[in-house]
Amino acid sequence: MSNNLTVAPRREFQSFHDLPIVLDLDTIDADIAILGIPYGAPYSMDDVTNDQTNAPTHIRRYCERALRGIDRWDFDLGGPLLDGRLIKVVDVGDVPGNPTDIDEHYRIAEKVIETLLTKNVMPIVLGGDHGVPIPVLRGFKKWAPITLVHVDAHLDWRDHVNGVRDGLSSPIRRASEMDHIGEIFQIGLRSAGSARPEEMEAALEYGSHLIPDIELQEIGMKAVLNRIPDHSNYYLTIDADGVDPTIMPAVAGPAPGGVTYDQMRTLIHGLVDKGRVVGMDIVEITPKRDLNGITAITAGRFICNLIGKAVRAQYFQD
């Protein structure tokens, strides 16, 4: 067993779709890995183990409702998930937290991502709050340039909150400071959000492409895709509150409107067709607020769409 990544001991563990569990990343042989990162950088003690830390387990437990079986026909994909090919998908468990070193899990997460990428494994990350993509994106530093595609109701350009710079309000600000991150597209912004004028100014100064929800609904996701450059490496970060709350109600900050399921499917499929999606995360799910598991099921569908479409785009050799 790897010393750097272990299944969180306080949870009854079920892998995503009963996929093989691989804990020794030094010997991993896979094309795609499901990775849980439950913990972010807390703004207060209440945030250390908030309900979002249970989201990786919640998504895994409802995955059967997202896809009854890997061998079943998936109408979003036009066939079974792996298209009858020998593609290796594994679950590598959760990055553990250390109560005596509150930042250690971020260091482990970055190293895990680096290790997976070195072995040509695509990571699909289950958060955790929206601080989680910060160490993940740091792990992609050898993949420059990366086009970052961000789905969210909120701008996430805070420089710090209570002196914490790597928390859930800051992932896009931190990403903009990484040399390997190029263009940024932020989709689904709506309502008052959390942005103050100074955060808007910072985003606009960087040149971030802001697509508010009102514009998305007027022009459609295909028009948004046309703005994203072709032939790039794409990383997709999905905050659950950026999605229509009728299909993702289990969030801390719900807002009317948002990206619909059809639009998310179009976005995922479109990015795969345009270039190479190098990774994805889904964050900010609050399990206790879920309704009949629909939020977890929707998250599972996003993951299935990425995996199935990437397989059909010949991302992997079988």
C-alpha positions, -999 to +999 in steps of 0.1 A: +000+000+000+013+035-008+022+057+021+009+087+002-027+076-006-050+055+016-087+050+018-101+073+045-106+050+075-137+066+089-159+057+059-172+024+046-155+024+012-172+015-020-153+021-053-169+039-082-189+013-101-171-014-082-140-006-102-107-022-091-092-004-061-055+006-066-037+021-036-001+016-047+004+044-073+040+034-079+027+003-097-006+016-112-015+004-146-045+022-158-060+047-183-083+066-159-084+069-122-112+081-099-096+101-070-114+114-039-100+146-023-125+153+005-107+181+023-100+217+012-082+245+030-106+255+058-115+291+066-126+281+101-126+250+124-162+243+112-149+239+077-124+212+085-149+183+083-180+200+068-205+178+050-188+183+016-160+161+029-185+132+025-192+139-011-167+115-027-184+087-007-218+100-016-211+100-054-197+065-053-227+051-034-251+064-061-231+056-091-253+026-100-281+050-106-259+070-130-251+038-149-265+004-140-235-014-152-204-007-174-218-033-199-252-015-202-261+006-232-257+043-226-279+065-248-257+096-242-228+077-257-245+054-282-232+022-266-217+008-235-194+031-215-161+016-226-173+008-261-162-029-258-126-019-255-100-030-229-098+004-212-085+002-176-105+024-152-096+022-114-105+039-082-075+050-062-094+060-030-093+092-011-064+115-001-064+114+037-063+144+060-039+149+089-053+167+120-017+177+130-008+192+097-038+209+080-020+215+047-005+180+042-034+166+022-029+194-004+008+183-008-002+147-011-029+155-036-005+174-058+020+145-057-008+120-065-018+140-096+018+143-107+023+105-103-009+097-122+001+120-151+036+106-152+020+072-158-004+086-184-035+082-162-063+106-166-075+118-131-112+124-124-115+141-090-143+139-065-143+168-040-145+182-014-150+220-017-137+242-045-103+246-029-096+211-041-087+220-077-058+242-065-034+213-056-048+193-086-039+221-111-005+225-095+001+188-103-004+196-140+025+220-143+043+199-169+012+200-192+015+236-203-005+252-217-038+242-202-071+259-210-092+260-178-129+256-182-148+265-150-186+259-144-198+278-114-224+303-101-195+322-085-164+339-098-139+324-073-113+351-076-109+360-039-072+366-030-078+352+005-104+347+032-093+350+068-057+349+055-063+315+038-052+318+001-060+282-011-097+280+000-129+275-019-133+311-029-099+314-046-093+285-070-095+305-102-073+333-088-047+307-078-050+291-112-044+324-129-010+327-111+002+293-125+025+296-155+010+265-171-026+279-171-035+298-203-070+310-212-098+306-186-135+303-195-160+307-167-195+295-175-228+299-156-221+329-135-253+343-120-272+361-093-251+383-070-225+355-066-197+363-042-176+386-064-167+421-052-157+448-078-120+441-071-124+404-079-142+413-112-114+437-120-087+410-114-106+385-136-110+410-164-074+422-162-062+386-166-085+382-196-108+355-182-137+349-205-168+354-184-200+338-197-229+346-173-258+323-172-281+349-188-258+350-218-254+312-219-292+307-221-294+332-249-266+319-271-264+282-261-235+260-251-224+253-287-218+290-292-197+290-260-177+260-273-170+280-305-152+306-283-129+280-267-097+274-288-093+241-306-064+216-302-057+225-266-053+206-233-085+213-213-091+209-176-127+210-165-137+221-130-174+218-121-188+235-090-222+218-084-238+252-077-230+262-113-254+235-124-292+239-125-304+232-089-333+211-101-307+184-110-280+194-084-299+207-054-273+195-028-252+226-026-244+252+000-252+282-022-280+274-046-291+299-072-319+298-097-308+291-133-276+274-141-261+250-166-286+223-176-278+186-180-280+189-218-257+218-218-231+200-196-233+170-218-227+193-248-198+210-231-181+177-221-185+161-255-175+193-273-143+197-253-133+160-260-139+166-297-119+199-298-087+186-282-078+166-251-095+168-218-066+161-194-087+160-162-119+169-145-133+175-110-167+178-095-169+197-062-191+215-036-217+187-032-234+187+002-248+152+007-272+160+035-291+183+012-295+159-016-329+148-028-332+111-038-295+111-047-301+132-078-271+154-072-247+124-069-264+107-099-259+138-120-223+140-110-219+103-120-235+111-154-209+139-160-181+114-152-196+087-175-200+112-203-163+122-200-151+086-198-173+073-226-166+102-250-128+101-243-128+064-251-145+070-284-121+098-292-093+072-290-076+089-260-064+055-248-048+024-263-063-009-255 
